[in-house]
Amino acid sequence: MSRLELSLFPGSVAEAPANTILALIPEDERPLRGDAGLVDWRLCGLISKHLRSGYVTGQLGEAVLLPGDRPLSPARILLVGAGAQTARGGRPVLRAMRSAAAKLLMMRSPVALLACPGSVDFCEEAVPLLRGLVHGLAENQTEAGLHLVIPHGASKERALLAALSEVVPGAHS
């Protein structure tokens, strides 16, 4: 059975240790804001360049792997389409995270760092985010498992614990 580990990191997405950055990319947020926007900014607009060219669209189901670069420490950046904000309400985020879990398992990425855009509020969407990861793990059974690092951990701890108790009753926190 696959294992899901979650870590709360006190600092920003630009400082957290990981092998891969998992950036959710919405179809209708330009410029990118939130942690996804910070990743783009630290990469000198590389994600924005791909968005402008149409190489990346943010459509639900889309996944694009980019190389990481300094000053960020992760070697890879996985962009996963989060769909349109008007279509949100949990389901697109759940589907995006399910797809992301499958891709991270396939990549054998031991530690991934979550970078949400401004239009995805982690505290409001913690349940579908977590449920999507759990579904993705269940559908892609491996020995490896998945470790997700969540930046700005202090502000997200309460939402994560509430989501854990709803999604995985009896989960070890």
C-alpha positions as YAML, in Angstrom:
chain: A
units: angstrom
residues:
- id: 1
  name: MET
  ca: [0.00, 0.00, 0.00]
- id: 2
  name: SER
  ca: [1.27, 3.47, -0.90]
- id: 3
  name: ARG
  ca: [2.07, 5.87, 1.90]
- id: 4
  name: LEU
  ca: [1.33, 9.59, 2.02]
- id: 5
  name: GLU
  ca: [3.48, 11.83, 4.20]
- id: 6
  name: LEU
  ca: [2.71, 15.51, 4.67]
- id: 7
  name: SER
  ca: [5.17, 18.04, 6.09]
- id: 8
  name: LEU
  ca: [4.51, 21.62, 7.06]
- id: 9
  name: PHE
  ca: [7.45, 23.90, 6.24]
- id: 10
  name: PRO
  ca: [7.56, 27.22, 8.13]
- id: 11
  name: GLY
  ca: [9.10, 29.22, 5.29]
- id: 12
  name: SER
  ca: [8.14, 30.09, 1.74]
- id: 13
  name: VAL
  ca: [8.04, 27.92, -1.36]
- id: 14
  name: ALA
  ca: [11.32, 29.51, -2.45]
- id: 15
  name: GLU
  ca: [13.14, 28.14, 0.63]
- id: 16
  name: ALA
  ca: [11.63, 24.71, 1.20]
- id: 17
  name: PRO
  ca: [13.66, 21.57, 0.45]
- id: 18
  name: ALA
  ca: [12.26, 19.15, -2.14]
- id: 19
  name: ASN
  ca: [13.16, 17.23, -5.29]
- id: 20
  name: THR
  ca: [10.20, 18.53, -7.29]
- id: 21
  name: ILE
  ca: [7.97, 21.58, -7.12]
- id: 22
  name: LEU
  ca: [4.34, 20.73, -7.84]
- id: 23
  name: ALA
  ca: [2.75, 23.92, -9.18]
- id: 24
  name: LEU
  ca: [-0.98, 23.98, -9.82]
- id: 25
  name: ILE
  ca: [-1.66, 26.15, -12.86]
- id: 26
  name: PRO
  ca: [-5.18, 27.51, -13.41]
- id: 27
  name: GLU
  ca: [-6.50, 28.30, -16.88]
- id: 28
  name: ASP
  ca: [-7.71, 31.77, -15.96]
- id: 29
  name: GLU
  ca: [-5.16, 33.34, -13.60]
- id: 30
  name: ARG
  ca: [-2.76, 35.61, -15.42]
- id: 31
  name: PRO
  ca: [-0.36, 36.64, -14.11]
- id: 32
  name: LEU
  ca: [0.11, 33.74, -11.72]
- id: 33
  name: ARG
  ca: [-0.18, 34.75, -8.07]
- id: 34
  name: GLY
  ca: [0.43, 32.97, -4.79]
- id: 35
  name: ASP
  ca: [3.17, 30.38, -4.45]
- id: 36
  name: ALA
  ca: [2.94, 29.41, -8.14]
- id: 37
  name: GLY
  ca: [3.54, 33.08, -9.02]
- id: 38
  name: LEU
  ca: [6.54, 33.20, -6.68]
- id: 39
  name: VAL
  ca: [8.02, 30.13, -8.36]
- id: 40
  name: ASP
  ca: [7.49, 31.78, -11.75]
- id: 41
  name: TRP
  ca: [9.11, 35.00, -10.52]
- id: 42
  name: ARG
  ca: [12.12, 33.13, -9.09]
- id: 43
  name: LEU
  ca: [12.51, 31.42, -12.48]
- id: 44
  name: CYS
  ca: [12.53, 34.83, -14.23]
- id: 45
  name: GLY
  ca: [9.09, 34.30, -15.77]
- id: 46
  name: LEU
  ca: [9.75, 30.88, -17.33]
- id: 47
  name: ILE
  ca: [6.25, 29.61, -16.54]
- id: 48
  name: SER
  ca: [4.68, 32.85, -17.84]
- id: 49
  name: LYS
  ca: [6.69, 32.50, -21.04]
- id: 50
  name: HIS
  ca: [5.24, 29.01, -21.57]
- id: 51
  name: LEU
  ca: [1.74, 30.28, -20.75]
- id: 52
  name: ARG
  ca: [2.02, 33.11, -23.30]
- id: 53
  name: SER
  ca: [3.27, 30.74, -25.99]
- id: 54
  name: GLY
  ca: [0.42, 28.28, -25.37]
- id: 55
  name: TYR
  ca: [2.80, 25.45, -24.46]
- id: 56
  name: VAL
  ca: [1.15, 25.48, -21.02]
- id: 57
  name: THR
  ca: [-2.58, 26.28, -20.71]
- id: 58
  name: GLY
  ca: [-3.64, 25.21, -17.23]
- id: 59
  name: GLN
  ca: [-6.40, 22.97, -18.58]
- id: 60
  name: LEU
  ca: [-7.49, 20.21, -16.25]
- id: 61
  name: GLY
  ca: [-5.50, 17.07, -17.00]
- id: 62
  name: GLU
  ca: [-2.49, 18.91, -18.42]
- id: 63
  name: ALA
  ca: [0.94, 18.08, -16.98]
- id: 64
  name: VAL
  ca: [4.23, 19.65, -18.05]
- id: 65
  name: LEU
  ca: [7.65, 18.92, -16.58]
- id: 66
  name: LEU
  ca: [10.23, 21.72, -16.57]
- id: 67
  name: PRO
  ca: [13.80, 21.71, -15.30]
- id: 68
  name: GLY
  ca: [14.37, 23.54, -12.03]
- id: 69
  name: ASP
  ca: [16.94, 26.29, -11.87]
- id: 70
  name: ARG
  ca: [18.67, 28.47, -9.32]
- id: 71
  name: PRO
  ca: [17.77, 30.11, -7.05]
- id: 72
  name: LEU
  ca: [15.23, 27.34, -6.39]
- id: 73
  name: SER
  ca: [16.71, 24.09, -5.09]
- id: 74
  name: PRO
  ca: [14.36, 21.49, -6.67]
- id: 75
  name: ALA
  ca: [15.68, 19.95, -9.89]
- id: 76
  name: ARG
  ca: [12.22, 19.65, -11.49]
- id: 77
  name: ILE
  ca: [9.01, 21.60, -11.68]
- id: 78
  name: LEU
  ca: [5.81, 19.73, -12.42]
- id: 79
  name: LEU
  ca: [3.06, 22.02, -13.71]
- id: 80
  name: VAL
  ca: [-0.40, 20.48, -13.35]
- id: 81
  name: GLY
  ca: [-3.48, 22.07, -14.89]
- id: 82
  name: ALA
  ca: [-6.07, 23.10, -12.29]
- id: 83
  name: GLY
  ca: [-8.83, 24.14, -14.73]
- id: 84
  name: ALA
  ca: [-10.85, 27.33, -14.63]
- id: 85
  name: GLN
  ca: [-11.74, 29.14, -11.40]
- id: 86
  name: THR
  ca: [-15.40, 29.34, -12.42]
- id: 87
  name: ALA
  ca: [-15.46, 25.54, -12.57]
- id: 88
  name: ARG
  ca: [-13.99, 25.16, -9.07]
- id: 89
  name: GLY
  ca: [-15.87, 23.96, -6.05]
- id: 90
  name: GLY
  ca: [-13.53, 21.17, -5.12]
- id: 91
  name: ARG
  ca: [-13.90, 18.78, -8.03]
- id: 92
  name: PRO
  ca: [-11.32, 20.26, -10.45]
- id: 93
  name: VAL
  ca: [-8.79, 20.64, -7.61]
- id: 94
  name: LEU
  ca: [-9.46, 17.06, -6.55]
- id: 95
  name: ARG
  ca: [-8.92, 15.84, -10.13]
- id: 96
  name: ALA
  ca: [-5.78, 17.96, -10.53]
- id: 97
  name: MET
  ca: [-4.26, 16.56, -7.33]
- id: 98
  name: ARG
  ca: [-5.19, 12.99, -8.27]
- id: 99
  name: SER
  ca: [-3.35, 13.50, -11.57]
- id: 100
  name: ALA
  ca: [-0.42, 15.15, -9.78]
- id: 101
  name: ALA
  ca: [-0.06, 12.21, -7.38]
- id: 102
  name: ALA
  ca: [0.05, 9.79, -10.32]
- id: 103
  name: LYS
  ca: [2.69, 11.88, -12.11]
- id: 104
  name: LEU
  ca: [4.85, 12.26, -8.99]
- id: 105
  name: LEU
  ca: [4.73, 8.52, -8.36]
- id: 106
  name: MET
  ca: [5.63, 7.82, -11.98]
- id: 107
  name: MET
  ca: [8.56, 10.25, -11.72]
- id: 108
  name: ARG
  ca: [9.68, 8.56, -8.48]
- id: 109
  name: SER
  ca: [9.92, 11.96, -6.85]
- id: 110
  name: PRO
  ca: [10.58, 11.28, -3.17]
- id: 111
  name: VAL
  ca: [9.69, 14.77, -1.93]
- id: 112
  name: ALA
  ca: [7.43, 17.28, -3.68]
- id: 113
  name: LEU
  ca: [6.73, 20.86, -2.67]
- id: 114
  name: LEU
  ca: [3.21, 22.22, -3.25]
- id: 115
  name: ALA
  ca: [2.95, 25.64, -4.94]
- id: 116
  name: CYS
  ca: [-0.68, 26.76, -5.15]
- id: 117
  name: PRO
  ca: [-1.73, 29.73, -7.29]
- id: 118
  name: GLY
  ca: [-3.53, 32.66, -5.72]
- id: 119
  name: SER
  ca: [-6.90, 31.37, -6.90]
- id: 120
  name: VAL
  ca: [-6.52, 28.13, -4.92]
- id: 121
  name: ASP
  ca: [-6.82, 28.86, -1.22]
- id: 122
  name: PHE
  ca: [-5.22, 25.93, 0.60]
- id: 123
  name: CYS
  ca: [-7.26, 26.50, 3.75]
- id: 124
  name: GLU
  ca: [-10.57, 26.50, 1.85]
- id: 125
  name: GLU
  ca: [-9.66, 23.65, -0.49]
- id: 126
  name: ALA
  ca: [-7.62, 21.43, 1.85]
- id: 127
  name: VAL
  ca: [-10.18, 18.60, 1.71]
- id: 128
  name: PRO
  ca: [-10.26, 18.25, -2.11]
- id: 129
  name: LEU
  ca: [-6.49, 18.76, -2.29]
- id: 130
  name: LEU
  ca: [-5.89, 15.98, 0.20]
- id: 131
  name: ARG
  ca: [-8.65, 13.74, -1.16]
- id: 132
  name: GLY
  ca: [-7.12, 14.04, -4.64]
- id: 133
  name: LEU
  ca: [-3.73, 12.90, -3.32]
- id: 134
  name: VAL
  ca: [-5.32, 9.95, -1.52]
- id: 135
  name: HIS
  ca: [-7.26, 8.93, -4.65]
- id: 136
  name: GLY
  ca: [-4.13, 9.25, -6.78]
- id: 137
  name: LEU
  ca: [-2.18, 7.03, -4.41]
- id: 138
  name: ALA
  ca: [-4.98, 4.47, -4.27]
- id: 139
  name: GLU
  ca: [-5.17, 4.28, -8.07]
- id: 140
  name: ASN
  ca: [-1.39, 3.97, -8.51]
- id: 141
  name: GLN
  ca: [-0.23, 1.51, -5.88]
- id: 142
  name: THR
  ca: [3.55, 1.44, -5.56]
- id: 143
  name: GLU
  ca: [6.05, 0.70, -2.84]
- id: 144
  name: ALA
  ca: [7.37, 4.26, -3.05]
- id: 145
  name: GLY
  ca: [4.66, 6.49, -1.61]
- id: 146
  name: LEU
  ca: [4.55, 10.26, -1.70]
- id: 147
  name: HIS
  ca: [5.89, 12.98, 0.59]
- id: 148
  name: LEU
  ca: [4.36, 16.42, 0.09]
- id: 149
  name: VAL
  ca: [5.82, 19.55, 1.68]
- id: 150
  name: ILE
  ca: [3.42, 22.41, 2.31]
- id: 151
  name: PRO
  ca: [5.03, 25.86, 2.64]
- id: 152
  name: HIS
  ca: [3.85, 28.51, 5.13]
- id: 153
  name: GLY
  ca: [2.92, 25.62, 7.39]
- id: 154
  name: ALA
  ca: [1.86, 27.55, 10.47]
- id: 155
  name: SER
  ca: [-0.97, 29.27, 8.60]
- id: 156
  name: LYS
  ca: [-2.18, 25.99, 7.09]
- id: 157
  name: GLU
  ca: [-1.86, 23.57, 10.01]
- id: 158
  name: ARG
  ca: [-5.41, 23.85, 11.30]
- id: 159
  name: ALA
  ca: [-6.95, 23.39, 7.82]
- id: 160
  name: LEU
  ca: [-4.69, 20.40, 7.13]
- id: 161
  name: LEU
  ca: [-5.58, 18.68, 10.40]
- id: 162
  name: ALA
  ca: [-9.31, 19.23, 9.80]
- id: 163
  name: ALA
  ca: [-8.97, 17.90, 6.25]
- id: 164
  name: LEU
  ca: [-7.02, 14.86, 7.46]
- id: 165
  name: SER
  ca: [-9.73, 13.96, 9.95]
- id: 166
  name: GLU
  ca: [-12.37, 14.24, 7.21]
- id: 167
  name: VAL
  ca: [-10.50, 12.47, 4.42]
- id: 168
  name: VAL
  ca: [-8.64, 9.81, 6.41]
- id: 169
  name: PRO
  ca: [-10.42, 9.15, 9.72]
- id: 170
  name: GLY
  ca: [-7.93, 7.93, 12.31]
- id: 171
  name: ALA
  ca: [-4.93, 9.23, 10.35]
- id: 172
  name: HIS
  ca: [-1.70, 9.71, 12.29]
- id: 173
  name: SER
  ca: [-0.81, 13.41, 12.34]
...
